[in-house]
Structures are given as structure tokens and as C-alpha cells.
Amino acid sequence: MQDVRVYPSLVATCFQKNRMPHFRIWLLAKSHYGLNPANWLDYTLLKEATKPIFAERTLTNRLKEGDNVFWSWDKVNGRVYLKSPKYLAIALGMERLDNTPVYVPVGSLCGTFIDFNAIMYVAWHAGREKQPISRDTITQLTGISSTAQKNYEKHPCITSKVNIQILDDTAECKDTLFFRYGWRIFKFKGRFVKRLPNSYVTQLVTAPKGNQRKWNKSINLAYSGSGSKVLSRRFIYCQSKDDQNELSYVTSTLYPNAWKQSKFVGCGIWV
């Protein structure tokens, strides 16, 4: 196993849609040494990788819930075909992949569920623009409550810094200041100050964006109608190019040059 690349926009969407358990399995499978070049993982290896955090019955339920969104589960061959970040974003209803991806240690994915949510919260901060942000804005973007944010900020990989502004109108009445600024006003070293959004410093390293710009174009085409076929793409498993039983409709008028335009990897093709 190695460090896994995490996209902050996927993290925020999974937090909002309560998809963090499925996202956790997807990340573990993406970082597994047994992942096939065609982006599938054997169910036995996946069960072994998630054994410290999931029972087999729980894993089965999660795979059923995330089927056709995070992966395609082929029960006959015992393989889990993982969605790429582009198709995962489309399946989750995202319009684009924003911000910069972040490298997250795989070992941090195998802890408790709270620890996993905390490291994903840290990854979201590490990938966004380094600007102060209020807790209300974080809740609006990710759906994480302020109480949960404070708990996640206890993680050693993140440090929150309080920002304040010294008010020049300290001669005014205290009631007037509270009426103007609300609860953000408090007294600090004999002067009234206003609370500003916090700044966050993380220890995670950002990753190259890679094909993120190209993926965003495909996502935009898919939702604009010009590339609506992208939404209906699925993975076809085959043993060889001569396997016409599973690839009969690929050679139809819709995909006459499927094999010419795609690189055969010995086990399947996206259509």
C-alpha cells in the first residue's frame, strides 16, 4: 500500500450525502497493492483490507449501497470494479472537481470512523485555498457541524488559528458595539476586538492535479447534454477480443470502432 490521492471536492460531497463509509472503502481499494490495471479489485483482497474496520456482513451491505455509484460489483467473478474520480463525481451529482488533490497516508484510513472523518476534514482544508474561513461557511460547504469541526481539529495534522481585529471605536458604548457586531465582540487586553474567520494549517502534502482539467470538461459535457452518453457508460468484462457474447452490442452501430479507439487491457473495456 502507498499514499492515496484524495480530492477535496469529493470529500465535501461525501460528507454532505453521508457517503463517508463508501468513500472509505473506495479509497482503501484504490490504494491496495492488488488493484488491477483495469481498476478492479478481487473481493477477497478487499475483504482482507477492510477486516480491521468492517465485519464481512457490514462490508457486503456497504458494497450493495455503493453499487453503481462508487463501483460495480461483479458477484459472479468476485470482482469490484472501481469508478474513476471523473465518473464518481458524475454519479454523486457533482458539476466539477475543485481545489487541489492531497496525499493521505493509507494507514490513517484504517483507524476508527471518527479518525477517518478527521483526516478527511484535514485533507479538505489542505486542498482548498489557504484563506480564512468561518465555521458557518464550512458547514454550508461540507455539512459538518461546528461541534464536529472542533472535534476533528484535535487531529495532530491540523492547527486552527484564531484571527481577531482590534476595533477603533472602543469609546462607544458596549451595547452599541454588540448591536453592530453581535456575538463576535469580546474584550481582549482592555480593548474590544472582533472575531474573524479562523485560519488553518495542515501537514498534508498536495498532489499534482493530473487529468483534473480534462475530467472537468467531460463532466461539463455530460451535464450539458452534449456528452450525455458518458452518464450511461458501463464496464464490460471480457477474456479476449474474440469474446462476442459479452461484447455483442459494442460492435453495433453505436460503437463501431470501440476496439480501435480503446487500448485492450486483457480484462475489459469502458463503453
C-alpha positions in Angstrom: 0.0 0.0 0.0 1.0 3.6 -0.5 -0.4 7.1 0.0 -3.7 7.6 -1.7 -4.7 10.7 -3.6 -7.8 12.4 -2.2 -9.9 15.1 -4.0 -11.3 17.7 -1.5 -14.5 18.3 -3.6 -15.3 14.5 -3.3 -14.7 14.7 0.4 -17.1 17.6 0.8 -19.8 15.9 -1.3 -19.5 12.6 0.6 -19.8 14.5 3.9 -23.0 16.2 2.6 -24.5 13.0 1.3 -23.5 10.7 4.3 -21.3 8.6 1.9 -18.2 8.5 4.1 -18.3 4.7 4.7 -18.4 4.0 1.0 -15.8 6.6 0.3 -13.6 4.9 2.8 -13.9 1.6 1.0 -13.2 3.3 -2.3 -10.0 4.9 -1.0 -8.8 1.6 0.5 -9.4 -0.2 -2.7 -7.7 2.5 -4.8 -4.6 2.2 -2.7 -4.4 -1.6 -2.5 -1.4 -3.4 -3.9 -3.7 -5.9 -5.6 -5.6 -3.3 -7.7 -5.7 -4.4 -11.3 -4.6 -2.0 -14.1 -8.1 -2.2 -15.3 -9.2 -0.7 -12.0 -10.8 -3.7 -10.4 -10.0 -5.5 -7.1 -10.8 -9.0 -6.0 -13.5 -9.2 -3.4 -11.3 -11.5 -1.2 -8.5 -8.9 -1.1 -11.0 -6.1 -0.4 -12.4 -8.2 2.5 -8.9 -8.7 3.9 -8.1 -5.0 3.6 -11.3 -3.9 5.4 -11.3 -6.6 8.0 -9.9 -4.3 10.8 -12.7 -1.8 10.3 -15.7 -3.8 8.9 -17.2 -7.1 9.5 -18.0 -9.2 6.4 -21.7 -8.6 6.7 -21.2 -4.8 7.0 -18.8 -4.8 4.1 -21.4 -6.6 2.0 -24.1 -4.1 2.9 -21.8 -1.2 2.1 -20.9 -2.7 -1.3 -24.6 -3.1 -2.1 -25.3 0.5 -1.1 -22.5 1.9 -3.1 -23.0 -0.3 -6.2 -23.2 1.7 -9.5 -22.0 4.8 -7.7 -18.5 4.1 -6.3 -18.0 0.8 -8.0 -19.7 -2.0 -9.9 -19.8 -5.3 -8.0 -19.5 -8.4 -10.2 -20.6 -11.2 -7.8 -20.1 -13.9 -10.4 -16.4 -13.2 -10.9 -15.9 -11.8 -7.4 -14.6 -8.5 -8.5 -15.3 -4.9 -7.6 -14.8 -2.5 -10.5 -13.9 0.9 -9.1 -15.2 4.1 -10.6 -12.6 6.7 -11.6 -12.8 10.1 -9.9 -14.5 11.5 -13.0 -17.3 9.0 -13.1 -17.6 9.1 -9.3 -18.2 12.8 -9.5 -20.9 12.3 -12.1 -22.6 9.6 -10.0 -22.6 11.9 -7.0 -24.1 14.7 -8.9 -21.1 17.0 -8.9 -20.6 19.6 -11.6 -16.8 19.7 -11.3 -13.7 18.7 -9.3 -12.5 21.8 -7.5 -9.3 22.5 -5.5 -6.1 20.6 -5.3 -5.8 16.9 -4.6 -4.0 15.8 -1.4 -1.8 12.8 -0.5 -3.2 11.0 2.6 -1.4 8.1 4.3 -3.2 4.9 3.8 -2.6 3.9 7.5 -4.9 6.8 8.6 -7.8 5.2 6.7 -7.8 2.1 8.9 -8.5 3.8 12.2 -11.8 4.5 13.8 -14.6 6.1 11.9 -14.0 9.4 13.8 -10.3 9.3 13.0 -11.1 8.7 9.3 -13.5 11.7 9.2 -10.9 13.8 10.9 -8.2 13.1 8.4 -10.7 13.7 5.5 -11.6 17.0 7.2 -7.9 17.8 7.3 -7.5 16.8 3.6 -10.3 19.1 2.7 -8.6 22.1 4.3 -5.2 21.1 2.8 -6.6 21.1 -0.7 -8.6 24.3 -0.7 -7.2 27.9 -1.0 -5.3 29.0 2.1 -7.7 31.7 3.2 -9.5 32.2 6.5 -12.9 30.6 6.6 -15.7 30.7 9.1 -17.4 27.7 10.7 -20.7 28.6 9.2 -19.2 28.5 5.7 -17.5 25.2 6.4 -20.9 23.8 7.5 -22.5 25.2 4.3 -19.9 23.6 2.0 -19.4 20.2 3.8 -22.4 19.8 6.1 -20.1 19.3 9.1 -21.5 20.9 12.2 -19.4 23.3 14.3 -19.2 20.8 17.1 -17.8 18.1 14.8 -15.4 20.6 13.4 -13.9 21.3 16.8 -13.6 17.6 17.5 -11.8 17.0 14.1 -9.4 19.8 14.8 -8.0 17.9 17.6 -6.2 15.8 15.0 -2.4 16.4 15.1 -2.2 17.1 11.4 -4.2 20.3 11.6 -3.9 23.5 13.6 -6.6 26.2 13.8 -5.5 29.8 14.4 -7.9 32.4 15.8 -7.9 35.8 14.0 -9.2 39.0 15.6 -9.5 42.6 14.6 -8.9 45.4 17.2 -11.8 47.9 16.9 -11.0 51.6 16.7 -14.4 52.6 18.0 -13.8 51.3 21.6 -15.0 54.6 23.0 -18.5 53.8 22.0 -21.0 52.1 24.4 -20.6 48.4 24.8 -24.3 47.9 23.9 -23.8 49.8 20.7 -20.9 47.5 19.7 -22.9 44.4 20.4 -25.7 45.7 18.4 -23.4 46.4 15.5 -21.2 43.3 15.5 -23.2 40.7 17.6 -21.5 37.8 19.4 -18.2 38.4 17.5 -17.3 41.1 20.0 -15.3 40.4 23.2 -12.8 42.2 25.3 -9.1 41.4 24.9 -6.4 43.1 27.0 -8.7 46.0 27.8 -9.8 46.6 24.3 -12.8 45.4 22.3 -12.0 43.1 19.4 -14.0 41.4 16.7 -13.7 37.7 15.9 -12.7 36.9 12.4 -12.8 33.6 10.5 -10.1 31.1 11.5 -7.0 30.2 9.6 -6.0 26.5 9.2 -2.5 25.0 8.8 -2.2 21.3 7.8 0.7 18.9 7.5 -0.6 17.1 4.4 1.2 17.4 1.1 -0.7 18.4 -2.0 -0.6 16.3 -5.1 -0.4 17.1 -8.9 -3.8 17.7 -10.5 -3.1 15.4 -13.3 -6.1 15.0 -15.6 -8.4 17.0 -13.4 -8.9 19.8 -16.0 -9.7 17.2 -18.7 -12.1 15.4 -16.4 -14.0 18.6 -15.6 -14.5 19.1 -19.4 -16.0 15.7 -19.6 -18.3 16.3 -16.6 -19.4 19.6 -18.1 -20.2 17.9 -21.4 -22.1 15.1 -19.6 -24.4 17.6 -17.8 -24.8 20.0 -20.7 -26.3 17.3 -22.9 -23.5 17.2 -25.5 -21.9 14.2 -23.7 -24.9 12.6 -22.2 -23.6 9.1 -23.3 -20.9 9.5 -20.6 -23.6 9.1 -17.9 -24.6 5.7 -19.3 -21.1 4.2 -19.7 -20.5 0.9 -18.0 -17.7 -1.6 -17.8 -17.9 -4.8 -19.9 -15.8 -7.7 -18.7 -14.2 -10.0 -21.3 -11.5 -12.6 -21.6 -10.3 -11.7 -25.1 -11.2 -9.6 -28.1 -12.9 -12.6 -29.6 -15.5 -12.9 -26.8 -18.5 -11.7 -28.8 -21.1 -12.9 -26.2 -20.4 -10.1 -23.7 -19.3 -7.5 -26.4 -22.0 -8.1 -29.0 -23.5 -4.7 -28.8 -20.1 -3.0 -28.7 -19.7 -3.8 -32.4 -23.0 -2.3 -33.2 -23.6 1.0 -35.0 -23.2 2.9 -31.7 -19.6 1.7 -31.1 -18.3 0.5 -34.5 -14.6 1.4 -33.6 -14.6 0.6 -29.9 -11.6 -1.8 -30.1 -9.7 0.5 -32.5 -10.1 3.6 -30.2 -9.5 1.8 -26.9 -6.5 0.0 -25.5 -7.2 -3.6 -24.7 -6.0 -4.4 -21.2 -6.9 -8.1 -21.1 -10.0 -8.0 -18.9 -12.4 -5.3 -20.0 -13.4 -2.0 -21.6 -15.5 1.0 -20.7 -18.3 1.7 -23.2 
